[in-house]
Amino acid sequence: MSKKILYGIISSPPVRSVRILAKALNLDLEFKTVNVFQKDNLKEDYLKINPNHKIPSLDDNGFIVWDSHAIMMYLVDKYATNDSFYPKDLQKRTKVHQILFFDAEIFEKLRTIVILLYSGVSEIPTDKIEGVEDSYKSLNRLLQGNSYFTGNTVAICDISLLSTLLSLDVLVPINSKEYPSIKAWLTRMEDKDYIANVSGKKEITQLLTDLIKKK
Ligand SMILES: N[C@@H](CCC(=O)N[C@@H](CS)C(=O)NCC(=O)O)C(=O)O
């Protein structure tokens, strides 16, 4: 079995997505801390691994891949015993890609807000909140009639969105009256045994709650 190293920190949603998937696939990942708060990601050694200085990156026995979405596609194609998380059927796979790209868009909204809060802004600007609410509306519509974002089984895009939304929910709460389908999906996801212990929900909620309280 090849040695797999994941670089990152647990408070990062994309890093947590990869860890959840690894747990679901029963893969052993060695974890190496690259702390973006201490600028570890800008050090020469890490830039050789990821010239784009983001976390996570995966080193699979010398083969390096970065971006959580690309890592998850790779891990399922290479190691999963079936294709349920990332279907081989072109149309089903395309639907998964569609939601993964949407997750990347929503994650950037989260990242922008977190950067603003760390830079000293005292309140999340209204236009940023509205941008997030617009995504919640779309997500809620997407889930109508579906248990998961691409149908009735969990795919890697559900895992990505779970990590993004667990963080975003702390900053721009997901209102259960307005977004009942998202809330029901969150509950379904958090009930999975491979998610419960590695979602990082407790840690991220604490970190972001403290960040808001400081304001
Ligand atoms: N699309 C990327 C986003 C990765 C990302 O932005 N990670 C943040 C931490 S949550 C990061 O590395 N920030 C440091 C930087 O931008 O230099 C993915 O899914 O892996």
The ligand as an SDF file (V2000), in Angstrom:
LIG
                    3D

 20 19  0  0  0  0  0  0  0  0999 V2000
  -10.1070   25.4740   -4.0580 N   0  0  0  0  0  0  0  0  0  0  0  0
   -9.1430   25.1680   -3.0390 C   0  0  0  0  0  0  0  0  0  0  0  0
   -9.1870   26.2060   -1.9300 C   0  0  0  0  0  0  0  0  0  0  0  0
   -8.0440   26.0260   -0.9660 C   0  0  0  0  0  0  0  0  0  0  0  0
   -7.8730   27.2140   -0.0330 C   0  0  0  0  0  0  0  0  0  0  0  0
   -8.1910   28.3560   -0.4060 O   0  0  0  0  0  0  0  0  0  0  0  0
   -7.3660   26.9350    1.1680 N   0  0  0  0  0  0  0  0  0  0  0  0
   -7.0800   28.0190    2.1030 C   0  0  0  0  0  0  0  0  0  0  0  0
   -7.2690   27.5420    3.5430 C   0  0  0  0  0  0  0  0  0  0  0  0
   -8.9310   27.1540    3.9070 S   0  0  0  0  0  0  0  0  0  0  0  0
   -5.6190   28.4110    1.9430 C   0  0  0  0  0  0  0  0  0  0  0  0
   -4.7970   27.5840    1.6120 O   0  0  0  0  0  0  0  0  0  0  0  0
   -5.3000   29.6790    2.2070 N   0  0  0  0  0  0  0  0  0  0  0  0
   -3.9470   30.1690    2.1800 C   0  0  0  0  0  0  0  0  0  0  0  0
   -3.6360   31.0280    0.9910 C   0  0  0  0  0  0  0  0  0  0  0  0
   -4.5770   31.3690    0.2370 O   0  0  0  0  0  0  0  0  0  0  0  0
   -2.4850   31.3540    0.8030 O   0  0  0  0  0  0  0  0  0  0  0  0
   -9.4180   23.7420   -2.5120 C   0  0  0  0  0  0  0  0  0  0  0  0
  -10.5680   23.2980   -2.5740 O   0  0  0  0  0  0  0  0  0  0  0  0
   -8.4670   23.0750   -2.0810 O   0  0  0  0  0  0  0  0  0  0  0  0
  1  2  1  0
  2  3  1  0
  2 18  1  0
  3  4  1  0
  4  5  1  0
  5  6  2  0
  5  7  1  0
  7  8  1  0
  8  9  1  0
  8 11  1  0
  9 10  1  0
 11 12  2  0
 11 13  1  0
 13 14  1  0
 14 15  1  0
 15 16  2  0
 15 17  1  0
 18 19  2  0
 18 20  1  0
M  END
$$$$
